[in-house]
Amino acid sequence: MNTLKTILVPVDFSTGSRSALDQAMRLSGINAAKLHVLHVVDTEAVSAMAAGRQISVERQSAVAHEGAKVALARWLAQAGAPSSCESTVVMGVPLHEILEKTKALQADLLVAGSTGSGETLTGAGSLACKLARNAPCKVLLVRANHPQAFKKVVACIDFSDTSREVLAQARRVALQDGAAVDYVHVWQEPWLSTPYAYLAEVAAEHIAETQQTLRATLSEFVQEEAEVLAANEVLVKNPSYANGIAEHATDVGADLIVVGAKGRTNLRYVLLGSTAENLLKTLPCSLLVVKPFTD
């Protein structure tokens, strides 16, 4: 991530977005990247407040917009945001406004809290999931209370073209933060699932051979990017790719997972691959979603 030029951070004043801001400031400083902070005043909330106060939506919008500008300036000052940081307050639907700002800035990294105000700490929040699915650039979802450097990275490898970019991004994080990397490939025994259960006994003798082949393939795939890094190559057998990754990340105390937005099934109508999509539900740490052919 040492080629970053423009970073966008959408904030809602929650603990999660404060961690995202802190992480974005850290990355901006390391990469000499331009930092932009965006706060969206939700028009639906403004309309509801206007109805409750029995005043016009226009008047309530003006009050909300001005109040948000003051609050954001104060919040950024408390966070120690650099004077070069640009901040914007807009009215609208948060998802739409964030995506439009991302495109307008041509941001190459969108940093957001994995959960927002009032959301559970299990998995990623609803807006974070939508950003991961729809943003045109890399998306870093930051767990609350994790503004510091990453120390243990899990890079998800499925041997797809997008996995090449996962390798590059994991290497950049490792060199930038001095992190150790686990290159993880999750594999299944397809012959144990319906309708191939009858092959289980015959296929069992080939498990060792399959593992040996996968180890060699993984080693060759990551060899160049793993040079001079503290790295491990890990095979995880699990019927669910996402669960296998999440469980390994939890077991080794990883603080960042790097995953491709699309894997080997690169269908046009799939905004995220199934592995990335399912990871969002049980996310145990911060997540960097890499889009195909970024950088």
Secondary structure as the mmCIF struct_conf table of DSSP 4:
data_model
#
loop_
_struct_conf.conf_type_id
_struct_conf.id
_struct_conf.beg_label_comp_id
_struct_conf.beg_label_asym_id
_struct_conf.beg_label_seq_id
_struct_conf.end_label_comp_id
_struct_conf.end_label_asym_id
_struct_conf.end_label_seq_id
TURN_TY1_P TURN_TY1_P1 ASN A 2 THR A 3
STRN STRN1 THR A 6 PRO A 10
BEND BEND1 PHE A 13 SER A 14
HELX_RH_AL_P HELX_RH_AL_P1 THR A 15 ASN A 31
TURN_TY1_P TURN_TY1_P2 ALA A 32 ALA A 32
STRN STRN2 LYS A 34 ASP A 42
HELX_RH_AL_P HELX_RH_AL_P2 THR A 43 ARG A 53
TURN_TY1_P TURN_TY1_P3 GLN A 54 GLN A 54
HELX_RH_AL_P HELX_RH_AL_P3 VAL A 57 ALA A 79
TURN_TY1_P TURN_TY1_P4 GLY A 80 GLY A 80
TURN_TY1_P TURN_TY1_P5 SER A 83 SER A 84
STRN STRN3 GLU A 86 GLY A 92
HELX_RH_AL_P HELX_RH_AL_P4 PRO A 94 LEU A 105
TURN_TY1_P TURN_TY1_P6 GLN A 106 GLN A 106
BEND BEND2 ASP A 108 ASP A 108
STRN STRN4 LEU A 109 GLY A 113
BEND BEND3 SER A 114 THR A 115
TURN_TY1_P TURN_TY1_P7 SER A 117 GLY A 118
BEND BEND4 LEU A 121 GLY A 123
HELX_RH_AL_P HELX_RH_AL_P5 SER A 126 ASN A 134
BEND BEND5 PRO A 136 CYS A 137
STRN STRN5 LYS A 138 VAL A 142
HELX_LH_PP_P HELX_LH_PP_P1 ARG A 143 ARG A 143
TURN_TY1_P TURN_TY1_P8 ALA A 144 ASN A 145
BEND BEND6 GLN A 148 GLN A 148
STRN STRN6 LYS A 152 CYS A 156
BEND BEND7 PHE A 159 SER A 160
HELX_RH_AL_P HELX_RH_AL_P6 ASP A 161 ASP A 177
TURN_TY1_P TURN_TY1_P9 GLY A 178 GLY A 178
STRN STRN7 ALA A 180 TRP A 187
HELX_RH_3T_P HELX_RH_3T_P1 PRO A 190 LEU A 192
BEND BEND8 SER A 193 SER A 193
TURN_TY1_P TURN_TY1_P10 THR A 194 PRO A 195
HELX_RH_3T_P HELX_RH_3T_P2 ALA A 197 LEU A 199
HELX_RH_AL_P HELX_RH_AL_P7 ALA A 200 ALA A 203
HELX_RH_3T_P HELX_RH_3T_P3 ALA A 204 HIS A 206
HELX_RH_AL_P HELX_RH_AL_P8 ILE A 207 VAL A 222
TURN_TY1_P TURN_TY1_P11 GLN A 223 VAL A 228
BEND BEND9 LEU A 229 LEU A 229
STRN STRN8 ALA A 231 LYS A 237
BEND BEND10 PRO A 239 PRO A 239
HELX_RH_AL_P HELX_RH_AL_P9 TYR A 241 VAL A 252
TURN_TY1_P TURN_TY1_P12 GLY A 253 GLY A 253
BEND BEND11 ASP A 255 ASP A 255
STRN STRN9 LEU A 256 GLY A 260
BEND BEND12 ALA A 261 LYS A 262
BEND BEND13 ARG A 264 ARG A 264
TURN_TY1_P TURN_TY1_P13 ARG A 268 TYR A 269
BEND BEND14 LEU A 271 LEU A 272
HELX_RH_AL_P HELX_RH_AL_P10 SER A 274 LEU A 279
TURN_TY1_P TURN_TY1_P14 LEU A 280 LYS A 281
BEND BEND15 THR A 282 THR A 282
BEND BEND16 CYS A 285 CYS A 285
STRN STRN10 SER A 286 VAL A 290
HELX_LH_PP_P HELX_LH_PP_P2 LYS A 291 LYS A 291
TURN_TY1_P TURN_TY1_P15 PRO A 292 PHE A 293
#
